[in-house]
Amino acid sequence: MDWVPIVFGTFKVVALITAMFFAIKWHYDQGEKGDRQALLRSGAKVATGFAIALFGVGLLAFTLSRMLGLELSY
């Protein structure tokens, strides 16, 4: 029974690495076909959306912790 986690863990790692390789290769191939400027513009939009979402979650967590009376200062 001790070999089961080793075999399944190894299979999981190999499957994830293979999937990541093909996903990166596919995205790279798609980037070569398309317009470079459109690719950069969509990347900037995603990065901006992520930054706004990160700021919103941080603000929500800070506000909620203040409402619950948690000490946030040193």
HELIX and SHEET records of a PDB file:
HELIX    1   1 TRP A    3  LYS A   33  1                                  31    
HELIX    2   2 ARG A   36  MET A   67  1                                  32    
END                                                                             
